[in-house]
Amino acid sequence: MFDKLKSIEKEIEKLTQDEQLRLRKIDLLKFQVQEISDAQLKEGEEEDLIQRRDILKNAEKIFACLNTAYQKFIVVKIMRVHLIL
């Protein structure tokens, strides 16, 4: 009888924990739905944002390459000046 009581208590505890987990998941999902709703996204907006992101990534790469080239150009120019002197 005691073992049966302990078993029932454990089952009640497990169900309570499962219910708390379920309620937390519901709360998280409600929050996520609200965030998406508040963002007021429009059809095709995601694709536009992805395209803009890709353009910015490319611009960063181009800038980095140009900066490297400019730095090398300056070094060569300085070396030439020193050779002339």
C-alpha positions as CSV (number, residue, x, y, z in Angstrom):
1,M,0.0,0.0,0.0
2,F,2.8,2.4,0.9
3,D,4.6,1.6,-2.4
4,K,1.4,2.3,-4.3
5,L,1.0,5.7,-2.5
6,K,4.6,6.6,-3.4
7,S,4.1,5.6,-7.0
8,I,0.9,7.7,-7.2
9,E,2.8,10.7,-5.6
10,K,5.6,10.4,-8.2
11,E,3.1,10.2,-11.0
12,I,1.4,13.4,-9.7
13,E,4.7,15.1,-9.4
14,K,5.7,14.1,-13.0
15,L,2.3,15.3,-14.3
16,T,2.7,18.6,-12.5
17,Q,6.2,19.1,-13.9
18,D,4.9,18.2,-17.4
19,E,2.1,20.7,-17.0
20,Q,4.5,23.4,-16.0
21,L,6.7,22.6,-19.0
22,R,3.6,22.7,-21.2
23,L,2.6,26.1,-19.8
24,R,6.1,27.5,-20.3
25,K,6.1,26.3,-23.9
26,I,2.7,27.9,-24.5
27,D,3.9,31.1,-23.0
28,L,7.0,31.1,-25.2
29,L,4.9,30.4,-28.3
30,K,2.5,33.2,-27.4
31,F,5.5,35.6,-27.0
32,Q,6.9,34.5,-30.4
33,V,3.6,34.9,-32.2
34,Q,3.3,38.4,-30.7
35,E,6.8,39.4,-31.7
36,I,6.1,38.2,-35.3
37,S,2.8,40.1,-35.3
38,D,4.4,43.3,-33.9
39,A,7.0,43.1,-36.7
40,Q,4.3,43.8,-39.2
41,L,6.2,41.8,-41.9
42,K,5.0,42.1,-45.5
43,E,5.0,39.5,-48.2
44,G,8.4,39.3,-49.8
45,E,10.1,41.3,-47.1
46,E,12.3,38.4,-46.0
47,E,13.7,37.9,-49.4
48,D,14.4,41.7,-49.7
49,L,16.2,41.6,-46.3
50,I,18.3,38.6,-47.3
51,Q,19.2,40.3,-50.6
52,R,20.2,43.5,-48.7
53,R,22.2,41.5,-46.2
54,D,24.1,39.8,-49.0
55,I,24.8,43.1,-50.7
56,L,26.2,44.5,-47.4
57,K,28.4,41.4,-47.0
58,N,29.8,41.8,-50.4
59,A,30.4,45.5,-49.8
60,E,32.3,44.6,-46.6
61,K,34.5,42.2,-48.6
62,I,35.1,44.8,-51.4
63,F,36.0,47.4,-48.8
64,A,38.5,45.0,-47.1
65,C,40.1,44.1,-50.4
66,L,40.4,47.8,-51.4
67,N,41.8,48.7,-48.0
68,T,44.4,45.9,-48.3
69,A,45.3,47.1,-51.8
70,Y,45.6,50.7,-50.7
71,Q,47.9,49.7,-47.8
72,K,50.1,47.8,-50.2
73,F,50.1,50.7,-52.6
74,I,51.2,53.1,-49.8
75,V,54.0,50.7,-48.7
76,V,55.3,50.5,-52.3
77,K,55.1,54.3,-52.6
78,I,57.1,54.8,-49.4
79,M,59.7,52.3,-50.5
80,R,60.1,54.1,-53.8
81,V,60.6,57.4,-52.0
82,H,63.3,55.9,-49.9
83,L,65.0,54.4,-52.9
84,I,65.0,57.8,-54.6
85,L,66.6,59.5,-51.5
